[in-house]
Amino acid sequence: MCTPTTGPEDWRRFLADPIKQWKAGYSAKELAYSWETAEGFPEEVQALLNTKPAFDSLKILFAVPEYQVPLPGGSRPSQNDLFVLAGNDEELVVIMVEGKASESFGPTLGDWRNNDSEGKKKRLAYLQKKLQLEGELFPDLRYQLFHRTASSLIVAEQFHATSAIMLVHSFSENDDWFDDYSNFLSLYGQKAQIGRLHELLEGPSVRLYCGWAKGVSQSC
């Protein structure tokens, strides 16, 4: 069951720490103001979608902030900043939005695996299978990018969507943490570009894309 929002401030109560995380210049507040004040997609997100002709007519069907996706190997889900279900006359598309400003993508795989429990081994094996990534992964890659991207595929399968997008919506003037995103895309032989969608997987049932949209602060 979902409760409709009446404005950006309604997003605050969904945060793990509504006081610490709800500040101008922080991604949670920037994301809320950007999406709530837009008519449809935020301008920079629409421009990114337009780089794929199949997506230029997408409309938002509904959106849910702080959307949790359960994962095997532990009790902690992947808590996505924003889940958007979009569609046009041809298909349904799931978009998992990760807001970024000064905050990093969190621990690297190496740091996350310091306590390499059976649960973590199970989770990482699941993520690699879902993302079609084989072999040993570089320890300096960011763990968050794996489970956020997998979340888009998992939810796309649940909604019988044909495409899944993991979208980084950045509000950093200096494009902080873009290198981490770029390193993740290099696993699929892609050279990351700001403002462009990259197709990572063709299927068999769901096509996977990643993108980085550069936004402008609106919450000050």
N, C-alpha and C positions, 0 to 999 in steps of 0.2 A: 504494500500500500504506500502510495506517495502523497505528500502534502504539497500543494502548489505554493510557490513563492510569490511574494508581492514586490520584491525588490532585492538589491544586492545584500542588504543587511541581514536578510533571512538566512543567508548561507553560513553566517557566523556560528550558529548553534550546532552545526554538524561537525565542526572542527574538533580535533583531539584536545587542543588547548585554545579555546576561543579568545583568551586574553593575549597570549604571547603571539599567536599566529595572525591575529586580525589587526594589521598595521599597514598604513600607506607604504607602498614600496615592497611589501611582501606579496608573494605570488597568490596566496589565498584570496586576499582582498582585491588585488588587481584582476584576477580571473573572474571573480563575481561581478565586479563593475563592468568589465569588458563584455561579458556574455549577457548580463541582464539589461544593459542599456542598448544593445544592438538590436536592430530589426532583422531578425534571422541570424546568420553567422556574423561574427565580428569581421570587419572589412578585410583584415590581413588573413583571416582564416578562409574567407570566401576566395580571395586571390589565390591562395595555395590550392584550394580545391579546383579552381579553374584551370590549373596546370594539367589536369586530367579531364578531357572532354566528357567522359562518362559521369563525372561528379559535378559539373558546373550547374546542374539544375536541381541539386539536392536541396531538400527542405528539412528543417528540424521537426521531428514528430514529437519527441519529448527529450528532456535532459534531466539528469539526476546528479547533484553534487555529492562528493565523498562516497562514491559507489564501491562497495566491497565485493571482491571476487574471491571465493574460497579456493585454496590451493592445497594439494596433498603435501604431507611432510611437516605438519605443524598446525597449530590453531590460528596463527595470524594470517588473515587474508591479505590480498593486495588491495589497498585502499586508494582507489583512483580519484583524482581531483574532480573529474567530471566525466560522466558517461552520457554520450549523445547518441540517440537512435535517429538516423536520418533516412530519407528515401526519395525516390522519384518514380516515374512510371515504369522503370525497368528493374529496380532492385532496392533492397534494404542495405544500409551500411551502418556498422557500429564504429563509433569514434570514441576512443579513450583519450582524454585530454590530461596532460601533465603540465601544470602551471610551474613556471620557473622565473625567478628574479635573481636575488643574491644567493638563494639556497642551492646547495649542490644536489647531485643525484644520490647522495648517501654513500654507504660503504662500497668499496670495491669487492669483487668476488673473493679476492684474497683475504681481505679483512673479515668478510662475512663468514668465510670458511675456517677461520682460526679455531673455532670450536666445531669441528667437522662431525657433527652428530649424525646418527642414522637418518633422522628426520630431514636434515639439510641435504644429505646425499640423495634421499628420495625426491625432495623438491627439485633439486637441480637437475636430476635425471629427467623428471617430468617436464621441466621447462625446456630442456634441450630437445626432447622428443617433440614437444608441441611446436617449437620454433624451427625444427628440422636442422639443428646444429649438432654435428658429430665431433667427437674427439675432445681433447683437453682445451679448455678456454683460458685465455690470458688472464692472469689474476688482477690486472689493473682495470679491467672492464667493470662497469657499474652494475651491480646486482639489480637495482631498481628498474633499469631499462629492460631487463629480461622479463620480470614478472608483470610490468605494465604492458609490454607488448603482447605477452601471452594472454593477459586479461582481455585484450581486444579480440583475439581469436576465440577464446572460450565463450565470451558473451555473443559473438557473432554466430557461433554454432548453436547456442541456445535460442536465438531469435531467428534462425534459419536465414541469416543475412549472407550475401554473397561476397561482401568485402569487409575487411576490418582495417581500421586506421589507428595507429598510435601517434598522437599528435602532441608535440611539445609546443606549448604556447608560452613564449618567453617575453618577459618585460624588462630584460636587462639591456641597458644601452650599449654595453660592451660585448654582448653575446656570450656572457659567462657560461661555461660548461658545454659550449658547442663542441669542443674537442672530444668530450666523452660521448656525446651523441654520434659524432662522426666515426669514432672508433667502433661503436656498436654496429653502425651500418656497414663498415668495412668487412664485417663477418660475412656479408652477403655480396661482397664485391662491388658495393656502391660507394660513390664519392658524394658525401652529404653536401647539400646546398640549402641555404636559408630560403624559405618561401617556395619550396618545391616538394612535391610528393614523390617518394621513391617506392617502386614496387619491389618487395623483398621475396615474396612467395606467390606462386601462381595457383596454388590449390592443394589438393584436388577439389575440395568443396568451397573453400574460402580463400580469396586473394588477400594478401597482407601488404599493407603500405605503412610507411613512416613519413612524417613531415615535421618541419620546424617552422613555425610562424612567429614573426617578430611583431609584438604588440607595443602600444604606447600607454604609459601610465594614465589612468583615469580616476584613481581613488584618492588623490591628494585633496 
